[in-house]
């Protein structure tokens, strides 16, 4: 794990920033040029499952959606970029000045702790690199494994002293490292009775391989720069074994495919830092249209409910909203549009490329906390 700090304040001279690179721009024209030679002249229903369709898989942001034939492998890589900016309590947006002057600090009364939250997060870009593998143990059962590497940054404003709206400066905390690891299986409930349609039950276990003790240097309201354990959103894992059940179905009708998934994350116990992240329930549904078998466009809705943190890490104590276990979770609804591309023949046979962009429709947060403004997922899959 690598930890970096970049900070500016009134005593440290001109404000300096390190630019954060967004994911490389997805170029549809380039992918079209690559896959154009592999497009079949026609697509027929009743192909017995011999044709690879772009919409045979769910949009790239949906996990554990499909299974494979006996003996078939699939390798995958996903890059998910998430942008969070601004703060919200319930459905109301909050300014940084409002938080700094009116929101109580639960640690007030401890030495050096002001009565309100004098450190306010402004932005948090995050990238997740997910590497996965799937193997068809039988036509009914597919095994899966996924590892994750995370890059998190959070920009903050520090207000001077115990009161007022005078800004002392800004600072940034950075954490990179391995996240939690998932192992599991997808069990078919449909027995392959309809080509290009599946109903699957998934059951996975998340292993606590991500650190929950990451530290970095911060700027306090008194102008000090200690190195402290970072609040919960900046840690790399949950610290607990987590059960991940899911139920997924998708069906083809002509050029259209319809699908949906219900999934959850159930935390199994308390981690060794005396807290448990909130459970998560997620519902999503999508529709995809294929002009030809090698390409499909998708639209998806996702609703997510996450609970608050139970317990508290005694080493996470700061006048910032992210250090309060109650300021986590909430209900969100997101709209996503995606594109799937599937190689049909030659060297590109078995390769898939996909992209999905998500924007918020509704956010009701257990705040104050940062709100997600955009998600972008790029992915590659190869079956062999």
N, C-alpha and C positions, 0 to 999 in steps of 0.2 A: 504494500500500500504506500502511495506517495501522497504527501500532504504539502500544500503550498499556501502561502499567505501573501496577499498584496493589499496594502492599506494606505489611505491618505487621510490627513487631518490638517487642522489649521496650523499645527506646529511642524508639519512634515513637508511643507512646500507645495508646489503645484500638484493638482490631482493627476494621478497616473492610472491608466487602465490598460489591461491586456485584452485585446479583442478576442471574442469567442467565436470560433468558426462554426457556422451552421453546417448541417449535412450537405454534401455535394448535391447540386441541383439535378433532379431526375430529368433525363433527356429522352422524351418519348420518341423523337425522330431517330435518335441513334439506336434505340432498342428495336424500333420498327425495321430499320435497315438490316440489323443483325438477323432478325427472325423471318423477314419476308421470304427468303428462299425456302423456308420450311412450311409454308402455308399450303395445306391440301386444296385441291380445286373445289371440292364439295364436302359437306358434312352431312351425315345421314343418321337418323335415329335408328334404333335397333341394331347397333354395331356390335352388340355383345360385349361391350366393355373394351374393345380393341383400340379405340381412338382416345387419345389424351385430350381432355378439354381443360381450358384455362380455369373454368369454374368448378372443376372437380375438388378443388381445395377452397376453403373459406378465405375471405380477405386476410391479408398477411398479419393483421393485428389480432386475429383469433387464434388461440393456442389449443393444442390437443383436439383438433377438429375432425381428423380423418385417420383411417388405418390403411395398412398395406397388405398385399398378398403374401402368402407364406414365402420366406426366404428373401423378400425384397428389402433393401436398405434405402434410407433417405437421409442425406446430410443437409443442414440448413444453417443460414446465418441471417440474423436480423439486426438492424441498427434502428433503435427507437430514440428519437430526439423529442424532448418535452420542454416547453417554455412556460414558466410561471412568472407572473408579474402582478404587482398590486396586491391589496389585502381585502378580505371580505369577512363579515360576521353574519351568518345566516345567508340572506340574499342581498344584504346591503354592503356596498363598497365603503372602505374606510381609508382616510388619508393617513399618512405617516404622522403628521402633527397631532391628529386626533388620538391615535394610539399612544403616542408618547406622553400626552398630557392627561388622558382620561382613563385608560385601561389599567386596572390594578395589577401590580406585580405580586404574584403569590409568594414570592420569597422576601417580600418587604419585612423588615424586622431583623433580618440577618445582617451581619456586619457588611457595610458598604453597599447595601441594597436599597435603591430608591423606591418610592411608593408606587410609581407607575413604570410602564415598559419604556425605558429610555434607549433601547436598541431595537430598530425596526427593520425587518428584511424587505428588500425592494424587488429583487429579481432572483430567479433560480433556474438557470438552464441545466438540463440533465441529459446525459446520453447513456443508453444501455446497449451493450454489445452482447447478443445472445447467440450462442453456438449450440446446435442441437443435433441429435441423431435419433432415427426411428428404425425399428427392425420388425418385420412381420414374422412373429413366432409361429403363427398359423394364419389362415384366412380370417379367423375370428379375433385373434389377439395380436396387438402390436405393442412392442415395448418402446419406451422413449426415455431420453436423458437430455437435460439442458443445463449448460453452465452460463454464467453471466459475469460480465466485467462492467463496472459502473464508473462514470465520471460525473461528479456533482460540483457545482459552484453556487455560492449564495452571496449576493451583495447586500450590505447593510448600511443604514444610517445610524450613527451614534449621536444622541443629543447630550449637550453639556449639562453636568450637574443634576440635581434632583428634580428640577422643574423648569418650565419655560420651553420655548421652541427654537432656541439657539442650537445649531448643529455644530458639534465638535469635529466631525469628519466622517469618512466612510471607510469601510474595509470589506475585504472579500475572503471567504473561506473556501478551500478547495480540498476535495477528497477523491481519490481514485483507488480502485482495487476490486478484488473478486467479490461477487455477491453470493447469494444463496444458490444452491444446486438442486435441481429437480429430477427425480427418478419416478417412473410410473408406467402405467399400461393403459391402453385404450381397448375396450372390449366391444365387439360388434353385436348389435341386437337385431340385425336385419338379415344376416346369413347370405349377403350378396345377391338377393333376389332381384334387384333392379340395378342395372349398370348405371354408374355415375350418380347413385343416390346411396346414402348411408345413414344409419342411426347408431350412435356410439355412446357408451358410458366410459368416462375417463376417471381414473383414480391415481393420483400422484402424491408423493411425499417430498416436501421441500426440506433440504438439509441445511442446518445453520452454519454455512461456510463463510458467510460475510461477516466482517468485523462490526461490533457494536461498541467499540471503545476508541474510535477515531478522535484525534485532537487537532487543534489548530490555534493560531494566535489571533486574538480578538482585540478590539478597542473598547475600553470601558468608558462610562460617563465621566469618570475622574481622570481620563487621559492616560490610563495605564494600558499596557499591552501584554497581558499574561497569556500563557498557553493553557487552554481549557478543553475539557471533553465537549465535543460538539453536540448540539441538540439532536433529537430523534430523526428528523427528516434528512440529516446529513450523515447518518450511519449507513453502512453498506448492507446490512442484513437485519433479520428479525430477532436472531438469537434463539429461536425456538424451532422445533420440528413442527411443520405446518402441513395439514392435510388439504389436498386440492381435488375435490370431486367435480365432475362436470357431466352434462348430458347434452349431446349435440345431434342435430339432424339436418340433412339437406336433401332436396329433391329437385329433379330436372323436369321441366315441361317445355319441350321444344328448345328454343334458344334461351329460355329463362331458367334460372336456378333460384330456389328459395331456401333459406336456412336460418337456424336459430340455435342458441346455446344458453344454458343456465349453468353457472359455475360459482364456486365459493372458495374462500381460504379460511380454514379453521385452525386457530392457533392451539397447539397441544401443550399447555402448561406455561410456566413462567421461565424467562431466561435468567442467566446467572447475574444479571444486573438489576434484578428485582422488578421487572415490568413485562407486560405482554402487549404487543401491538393489537389493534382492533381487528375483529373478524371482518371479512369482506364477502358481499354477495353481489353478483353481476349477472345481468340479463342483456342479451344482444340478439338482434335479428337483422338479416340482410337479404337483399335481392340483387342478382347479377344478370347481366345481359351479354350474350356472345354474338357479335356480328359474324365471326368465324371461330372454329375451335381453338385457335391459338391466342385469342385475346378476349377478355371480358372486363366490363366495367361494373363496379359494385357500389351500392349505397347501403349504409348501415346505421342503425341507431344502437347506442349502448347506454344502459342505466346502471349505476354503481352506487352501492351504499357501504360505507366503511365506519366501523365503530371507533370510539375514543380509546386511548391507551389506558390499560389497567395497571396500576402500580406506578413506580417512579424510580429512575436511576438516581441514587444519592449524589452522584458525581456530575449530574447535569443540573446546574443551578445558575441562572443568569437572568437579567431583566429584559428578556426577549420572549415573544409569544411562542416560539418553537420549543422552549424549555418547559412549557406547561402541558402536561399529559392530556388535559381536557381540550386543548386547541388542535385536535386532530380528527380526521374523518368527516363524514357528512354524506350528502346525496348529490349526485351529478348526473346529467344527461348530456351525451355527446353525439353529434352527427358526423359521420365519416364517409368519404368518397375514396374509392380505390380502383386500381388497375392491376390485373393479373395477366401475365404473358407466359405461354407454355410452348416450348420447342416441340416440333412435331416429327422431325426426321433428321438424319445425319448426325453431325457432332453435337447439335443442340438438343437432340432427343433426350427427354428426361429432365432438362433444365427448366426452371421456372424463375421468373423475375416479377416482383410485385412492389407496389407502393400504396400507401394509404395515408390520407390526411384527415385529421380530426379537429373539429372546432366545437366549443361548448355551446349548448342550448340552455342549460339550467344548472345553477350551482347554489346549493344550500349547505353551507359549511359550518362545522362546529368551531367557530372562529373566536378571536381573529386568527386567520391564517391566509397563506398565499393561495391565489387562484390560478388554475391552469388555463392558459390562453390558446395553446396549440399543441398537438402531437403529430409527429410525422414518423412513419415506419417504412423502412426500405428493407427488402428481403430477397434472398436467393435460396432456392431449394433444388436438390438434384437427387433423383431416384435412380437406383441401379440394382 
